[in-house]
């Protein structure tokens, strides 16, 4: 019976990498959005702003 030699520093680093990867995976699920989703939201915000500005009584550009 021969025991396998294990480097403790490598084991600690491997464990830390695993924990870090697990946290990253959770954050991707929690905060991640696709590029298409971000662009769609930006387009909807621009359209909403345009619609609101179209209903203003006085344009902001004109003075007096």
C-alpha positions, 0 to 999 in steps of 0.5 A: 500500500503506497500513499499518494504524496499530496502538496498542501499548497496545491490542494489549498490553491485548488480548493480556492479556485473551486470556491471562486469558480462557484461564486462566479457561476452564482454571479453569472446567474444572478447578474448576467444578461446577454448582449441582446438583452442589454441592447433591447433595454437600451433601445426601449429606454431611448424610445420611452425618452423620445415619447416623453419628450414628444409630449412636452409643452415647451421644448427645452432648447428654446429660451424665453 
